[in-house]
Amino acid sequence: MVFRKLPGVSASGMGLRLSQKFVFLLFLSGLVTLCFGALFFLPDSVRLKRIFLSKTETQPVTVGSGSENDAREPLKRPKDPEPPRGMTPARGETSTKLKNLSRKPTVSREATEERLAAGKALEDFTLPRSRTESASAKATSFARGAPSEPFSYGKFKGCLLKPPLGRDSGRPADPETNERREKVKEMMKFSWDNYKSYAWGKNELRPLTRNGHIGNIGASIIDSLDTLYIMGLMEEYNDAKEWVQTSLDLNSNGEASLFEVNIRYVGGLLAAYYLTGEEMYKSKVMELGEKLLPAFNTPTGIPRGVINLGSGTSWSWGWASAGSSILAEFGTLHLEFVHLSELSRNPIYTEKVMNIRKLLNKIEKPHGLYPNFLSPVSGNWVQHHVSIGGLGDSFYEYLIKSYLMSDKTDEDAKKMYYGALEAIEANLVQKSPGGLTYMAEWRGGILDHKMGHLACFSGGMIGIGADDGAPEKRQHFLDLAAEITHTCHESYTPTKLGPEAFRFDGGGEATATRLSDRYYILRPEVIESYMYMWRLTHDPKYREWGWEAVEALEQHCRVESGFSGIRDVYSMTASHDNMQQSFFLSETLKYLYLLFSDDDLLPLEDWVFNTEAHPLPIIRTIKKRIMLG
């Protein structure tokens, strides 16, 4: 080929310049390759990487046992361009701008259902990974080979066997039952309206003094979201949703229970997301989930019980023996954390709770029982106190529910549950002289013949697990569940409300013999067992017992501006404690509403309820759904 000469430039001169440039470019490209290879592939390049990485990117947290060498700083979420309107200050003071917020367009439940049915809301609600995932989440995801496909709300809906709210929102055909259900709905609206009027944004309402209980992170609002939604109280639901969107402060400094934040806030936001498909709930719960991870930074990976959401520091409860963690607290994370992994496609949450289970399987258990106190440093039991009530209760509940939520694939949870139940039957289940079956407490081999109101959930727990043990024991488990539920009903006194704890010694039969045990704080556990036993047996007595509780709540706990607990269930003249607990809205009224609804309202084939009664869906694959269909 003949090259055309450029004017004023010799052929030899042009050749020299080209060769020099070629050598220079070759040298430069080699240098760049060497530098970047050292930066990103050599093992000792961490410090260099930190120089070049964006200042806003957080360093990865080591995934594993949760040792003290894990990152000690809380995981940080990239800042939004500007803070949401009406955000409360860091110290939790209610924003003075809250009343002046312009209302966002409301969404009716019918509109949500229409969008879902038409496929318009069946899009992927996952936020872009580059915005929502921390560096630690990305590192873990890549290191563990987590699925890269984002969570699809449409696929989730396709995996449900039945519509969440049933054919007619669970409306029963029987007029009397429907009238009772409407009464429960009225009680919910009355409770909510007074909370909104006198305690908006506070954790709970004090109905006698008409003010809010300490705390400004809206526990009653989060706990009420799904209850309002399933009851069709859409104006109230939209008010709650707007508060979550504009005023929920997830950076509040102060003491927060890891357990309570998980079951109320994580559980409540997850349930609201799964029921409505509102992306905002998913965004909030993913942010909150990351803030809980620093609590696991212990030598054993057993989390400490208290966390500061603002700083990420965590510590054990001062009253807990030798700085121990509580079985019912670190054992009541599995359902929510598995769903956090499901939504984020980040396995770190599942790894944290599976590490807890691994440790519990490894250590020796006295007589097969699980004591209530465990050291997060040594991984050893601190005391040999065993209770199916307070301090232990929901650990057992989450074992069987983990198995059910996994679509009965989590064989380890199943084995642990039935092993624990066998030990409980052998050591704790007792029969009173009057023929009542109850669960005593165990203190280092000595039985304390006391049963707490909190332990009364166990009737429902044993009932829902009856079908999955040994086939020949199915009826045995159903009978045991019915007997315990009957005992708890018997503890409901002439006021038809039950004490905090009742005893079977000194001639007492399901009676609170101590003045300090006579109070009732609107607890749901007995009603919870009524609901499960109704769905399992359809024995009409459970609905009758539930209606007795409704009438008792109306007579003894309803005051002018809400519902209040009472100090003595044996007195027909109520002395109120001036507290409308958030779990009254989340659990007590929801379980009563479900008790008087058809079984297709949040059917048990598709949903499990966390220990705060927030419904979480069973995790099954599209392939499994097609096979079932």
TITOR-185167 format. One record per residue (C-alpha): x, y, z. Coordinates in steps of 0.001 Angstrom, whole numbers, plus 500000, padded with zeros to 6 digits. Each point is the difference from the previous one (the first is absolute). Example, Ala and Ser with C-alpha at 12.3 -4.5 7.8 and 13.67 -1.06 7.14 Angstrom:
! TITOR-185167
512300495500507800 501370503440499340 
This chain:
! TITOR-185167
500000500000500000 501332503487499044 499694502652502722 499350503555498810 502618502442501244 498916502878502210 501421503367498972 503158500965501892 500440496698501790 502557497406498937 499223496325500050 502936499260502303 498959502712502489 496430498727500187 501222496430500614 502174501071502920 497154501842501728 497618497060499627 502408497529501530 500719502276502937 496296500484500668 499384496275499734 502733499192502526 498764502707502366 496390498834499820 501062496390500502 501977500977503115 497131502096501353 497403497263499517 502244497493501722 500455502325502956 496223500556500330 499354496241499811 502611499339502674 498589502658502347 496391498888499723 500978496370500256 501807500735503250 497105502115501220 497235497489499462 501578496547499878 503018499878502278 499160498786503531 501534502916501881 498307502808498134 497241500811502516 501484503326501030 500496501046496400 496392499100499263 498823502191502846 501822502931498451 498220499607496693 496572498869501200 497264502593500333 499865501574503435 496318499209500253 500508496258499530 500107498060503249 502488497267500678 498767496418499884 498920498194503127 501519496576500441 497359497330499672 500334497033502283 499640499344503665 499585503667500844 503333500368501789 501186503143501712 502238500618496975 496964500714497866 499527503627499034 499075501924503135 498381502888498196 496326499704499080 499258499421496347 499230503312498349 497424500602497331 500828502533497278 498433503301500879 496954501113498100 500341503241498061 497930501711502669 498259498795503153 496328499055499667 497536502635501076 498853499746503594 502878497746501090 500229500001503765 503183501269501647 502656497494501004 499009500065503639 496511498872499113 498050503214500646 496821500098497947 500373502392497109 498013503215500348 499548499912496226 498041496766500152 496589501673500132 500873502295497079 500998497271497567 498034499997496794 498171496702499705 501236497564497392 497465498247497778 498343497254501995 499757496425498810 496943497876500659 500290496290500614 497746499420496999 502300502054497788 502998498014501179 498226496725499274 498947501234496558 503566500957499147 501227496622501119 497294498161498094 500688501987496834 503705499360500243 500895503681500301 501523499534503423 501676496712499172 503255501680499103 503301499540501769 499922502274503038 503685499563500753 501851503296500147 503086500194497743 502817498094501682 502441502851499513 497882502211502258 498761497686502713 502734497434500588 502883500835502245 503497498949499022 499792497214502547 496835498672498415 501577500021496546 503145498312501243 498029497336501786 497704499467497044 502853499449497590 502055497948502449 497141497656500830 498612499721496519 496614501462500909 497409500131497222 500487503070497848 496355500101498962 498172502660502036 496914499178502023 496856500076497893 496740500925501678 498142498557497040 501620496597500413 499299500112503724 496293500592499346 500039497123497552 501235497665502726 496997500607502258 497444497212499950 497118502346500892 499332503766499967 501299501452503292 496651501558500933 497793497167498774 496949500136497767 498139502665501983 502626501253502440 499239497002502221 496414501086500636 498164497131501725 496630498886498669 498513499640503474 498384503351501001 500818499657503716 503661499242499325 500196502906497583 498411502313502580 502676498946502482 502712500628497431 498625503473499359 500124500661503735 503714499150500056 500499502341497048 498247502779501930 502307499374502970 503005500386497703 498708503252498544 499230501347503478 503500499097501230 501650501493496921 497983503227499956 500918500739503605 503643499170499406 500014502385497048 498262502735501981 502168499903503122 503254498139499302 500756500272496283 503610499003499289 500582498804503559 500500496316500660 496777499467501929 496912501789501288 499323500746503662 496197500085499770 499192501349503480 502324502998499847 499558500338496214 503638500250499106 502721497859498489 502391497580501629 503734500728499744 501601499378496626 499350501656496663 500466497235497474 496337499126499643 499873496393501223 496193500061499925 500042501282496421 502339497305498685 498199497312501981 496629501110498591 500808500156496289 498979496460499072 497099499897502470 498468503147498500 500550498663496501 498402496589500483 497043501577501823 499415502343497075 500529503166502071 501645501696497043 499837503639501102 501746499033503218 502455497793498112 500904502869497654 500664502284502965 502328497356501431 501739499505496670 500572503742499602 501601500185503455 502352497143499150 500920501723496748 500646503433501461 500791499666503695 501420496587500907 503442500720501455 502363497038499692 502998501889501408 498674500636503474 502649499935502695 499080498185503152 499402496545501411 498068497656497705 499262496321500433 501295497964497059 497134497571500611 497265502641500097 501340501906496991 500098496753498054 496549498638500833 498165503340499890 501793502149497436 501695497508497697 497032497645500235 497455502785499591 501705501549496973 500520496612498353 496331499103500448 498880503364498632 502198499514496946 498845496468499277 496326500942500383 500074503211497947 503057499974497744 500859503553501072 503688500460499157 500473502503502811 499581497277502636 502680497887498382 502419502918499864 499420500771503696 500359496412501188 503207499473498016 501483503100501611 498910498827503433 501333496484499464 503516501282499418 499851502001503206 499447496823502030 503076498132498743 502549501572502403 498240498280502929 501441496706498702 503617501154500351 500818497682502904 502500497133500320 497214497453499513 497703501864497625 497253499915502647 498646503564499883 499832502271503003 496522501050501046 500223503802499804 501037502148497055 500269503704499205 498616500382496487 501769503300499540 503527498969500972 499837496239499502 501413499258503446 498472497064501854 500110498560503503 498249497478502216 497150500786502352 501208501132503400 497615497640501791 501062496935497998 502277497619501902 503709500538499262 499355502061496887 498108497153498366 497652500020497034 496413498750500336 498793496858498211 496659501520498971 501796503047498593 502839498548497928 497765497036499135 497255502213498547 501729501412496939 499874497185497483 496728500721498186 500701503682499393 503681499583499157 499331497300497410 497568502383498320 502573502797500123 502324497726498047 497165499051497667 499232503635499158 503583501252499791 501462496853498441 502723500428502600 500676496827502045 501583501817502945 496717500118501958 499338496292499604 503628499257500882 499696501911503258 496987498025501219 501302496684498694 503182500587501998 497848500314503141 498342496703499197 503363498340499338 501269501034503429 496833498789501742 500315496627498307 503610499754501058 499769500700503740 498708497555502589 496417500456501179 498939498820503473 497436497219499523 499531501282496442 498681503327501314 501065503500498943 500801502308502952 499037503654499705 503418501670500404 503033499562497716 503311501857499995 500674501709496643 503729499873500860 500526496376501042 496975498396498373 499131498181503249 496792499962502008 500078502435502914 497076498626502040 497914496853499825 496624501733500048 497595498663497357 496643501577499207 497507499695497175 498696503377501146 502039503172500367 503696499839498993 499538496809497974 496596499996498279 500461501185496416 503235498036499459 497906496823499777 497331501743497943 502583501041497407 501361496465499633 496716498529498756 499127503154498066 503415500000498291 499230496498498794 496536501008498794 501245503236498385 502624498059498053 497191498030498367 501015497110502246 503524499756498627 501916501214503088 500564496569501513 502432501345502596 497327502288501479 497547497095500032 502472497744501809 500786502683502580 496318500732500628 498872496427500557 503109499274502068 499201502980502206 496326499018500231 500943496480501059 502195501409502786 497229502401501046 497471497197500235 502412497842501989 501029502700502470 497503502883500092 496507498858499014 497996499268503138 496461499031500984 498338501777502907 497891498198502638 496965501495498266 501042498553496639 501423503130498373 503043499598497738 502621502711500411 503668500769499362 502082500534503101 503297501854500112 503293498192500654 502732501427502213 503017497742499966 497942496861500432 497419501458502407 496518500592498615 498198503274500663 496297499280499477 499269503339498407 498789500793496492 500128503477498520 497422501579497712 502801500212497441 500243496189499999 496388499736498850 501080500494496396 501278496426500136 496552498502499455 499926501504496521 503672499190499384 499587496303500788 496834499955497914 501556501354496796 502859497519500343 497771496970500555 499971498887496360 503766499970499532 501273497792502803 499743496224500035 496630499094498380 499005497836502957 500434503013502334 497791502420498049 496949499471502195 502160500084503112 501313503438499056 496519501297499178 498729498721503351 502927501614501829 499368503300498192 496315499886500946 500770499171503633 502429502891500412 497579502397498310 497265498801502347 502249500608503025 500713503538498846 496276500604499531 499466498806503582 502516502598501188 497681502683498614 498325501027503211 496472501202500835 500920503163498093 500744497697497005 503516501437499793 503098498083501022 502814500875502424 503617500464498998 500897496699501698 498060497246501753 501026497135502224 499150496386500782 501433499642503501 498581500663503447 496613498751498882 499716502546497207 498728499042496547 501050502470497273 499804502829502549 502269502970500603 500936499569503665 502279503038500089 498775503569499768 502807500803497565 498622497467497482 496403501211499857 500298502634497295 498912499763496354 501638502247497404 497796499206496978 502095496937499139 499066497853496966 501449496543500711 496830498218501142 498008501492497113 502819499004497631 499525496358500981 496218500346499587 500545501174496408 502354497161499081 497862497359501674 496907501303498197 501733499711496643 501314496513500797 496803498532501463 497078502371499319 498746499204503463 497479502820500705 501128500309503624 503088501932498891 497862502704498408 497825500105503110 503053500382502213 501273502755497712 496709501846500285 500193499756503800 503364501774499742 498521502724497765 497223500680502509 502510500054502863 502257502452498177 497027502246499378 498816499829503594 503266500266501912 502634501503497674 498163502484497801 500253503542501298 498923503311498531 503097500432497843 501230496522499157 500681496650501639 502040499522503160 501440497056501879 498731499305503510 501909499355503219 497857497225501496 498032497493497956 498267498761503163 498354503344500721 496765500887498247 500848503678500568 502735500692497500 503171501853500939 501560500995496688 503729500175499253 499608502830497446 501728498197497118 498678498903496607 502728497606498922 500973499953496333 499665496215499943 496307500434500841 499605501500496522 502369497614498295 499115496709501684 496989499955502312 497555501699497651 501459498365496884 499692496495501434 496434500737501087 499173501286496516 501501496876498411 498132497799502489 496682501414498725 501047499934496321 499998497229497430 503193497986499777 500919501473496596 500951503323501603 503789499608500246 499749496226499510 502501497878501909 500927498254496744 501754503204498921 500861501962503151 501667499676503364 499624502641502696 503058501301501754 499870500324503769 498459503477499652 497280498555497693 501448501558496845 499274497647497068 502997498831497987 499598497846496883 501189496442499647 503034499966497712 499405497690497085 501251499981496441 497965500604496850 500819496408498976 498550498672503265 496932502221499567 499348498546496530 500336496477501358 497521500756502794 497604501677497616 
